[in-house]
Amino acid sequence: MKPFRFGSVTVEAAPQAFVRALVHVDGVGEAWGGTAEMMMPKWFDKRPDRSPDETVDGLRRSLRLARDAYGTDRADTAFGHHAAAYEIQRAACRAAGLPDLTAAYGPALIDKAMLDGLLRALDTDFFTGMRTNRAGIDARLTPDLAGFDLDGFLVGLEPRASVALRHTVGLLDQPEALRALLARERLGRFKIKLGGDPSADLARLAVIAGVLDAAAGDYRATLDGNEQYADMAALDAFVDGLERDPALTGFRGRLLYIEQPVARERALEAPVAERIPFIIDESDDGYDAFPRARAAGYRGVSSKSCKGLYKAVLNRARCEAWGAPHFVAAEDLTCQAGLAVQQDTALVALLGIADAERNGHQYGNGFDGAPEADAFLDAHPSFYTQRDGTVRLATAGGSLPTETLAVPGFASAAQPRWDRLSPLKNE
């Protein structure tokens, strides 16, 4: 794994969680569903007194608590199970000393696995199943959407035929590597990590912008603060420099938004300047987060499957209800090859988002010898390629096709080798 630095941590290894769920549909039958998601250290929980390993243990705890919260024989829709478990899970995680963003991780995986099983039982693909609301999504967790026609909104979604790749430039990535990448791959969307020091960030950004201006054509870019700016004053200093520096003139005109620059504990306390669109990511820890961010001047919110697919869909519905300039962006917590990246890409396409950050393939070596690699390549040949003996995402064209994901279930016609995985350890 290539080292990946975001915020205050450099990640060199991380586990991936897999979840299976057996779903019974009355009058239809039952089917197994599955999903996967990275257990990224020091992102869901960035408290300085927690070690990276402790934050991963928190994600394991979230999964175990979610399993208990969903553990009922009550008949309901897929979304109904999610809604019934929502407050139970948050309360249990708070009692265990876990932040709300960590609390969302367990349900996010269980919901994806349940949805996969539901769609397989119904012999329906993700796009059709979501547009016809087979999950039973309603507004019980989003009272601000009471009276909004959710079914009409869902059926009106037009999934994109492809999703453009937004290439991540991490804090350890060198300009020379970016220049070499642009010489061999057709990329036009970029996401650049910030470190929290206005002067250092501006100097580094000027170098990167020079590479992009020279070699990336009519590109577009976003910036990701990963909560590194201490407060709004430091952020204002960065934005002032961004607007004044002549070396960044071209880049400014191509900048779409800045993502979560201020720590979640303070991000929504004071209004953000509206000179540049800002979006929340780590602050998106519950169904009330986007409305609160909107009140503080934020225009958007990130979609990440690891934070919850239903919340992403309902936040997209809010943008429809509120109108411009509100939007949902697609970010990626290093989704790995297989179920994770396919399901997240399908969600992005469903929501009509043109491009998505895709960084898992940069920092992990594709399937890296996993026994299911050939099965995924055979099932989704346009989505993957084989290079240097390893099956990996087909990124050379700068986008990922989504037609190949329109298969029964949640976006995958292949499965991991479940018999090769280790059970989640109980406390």
Secondary structure, DSSP 8 states (H G I E B T S, - for coil): ---EEETTEEES---EEEEEEEEEETTTEEEEEEEEEE--TTTS---TTS-HHHHHHHHHHHHHHHHHHT-------HHHHHHHHHHHHHHHHHHTT--HHHHHHHHHHHHHHHHHHHHHHHT-BHHHHHHTTTT---STT-GGGTT--HHHHHHT----SEEEEEEEE-TT--HHHHHHHHHHS---EEEEE--S-HHHHHHHHHHHHHHHHHHSSS-EEEEE-TT-B-SHHHHHHHHHHHHH-GGGHHHHTTEEEEE--B-TTTTTTS---TTS-EEESTT--STTHHHHHHHTT--EEEE-GGG-HHHHHHHHHHHHHH-TT-EEEE--S---TTHHHHHHHHHHHHTT-SEEE--HHHHS-TTTT-TTHHHHHHH-TTTEEEETTEEEE--TTSEEESGGG-SBBTS-SS---GGGS------
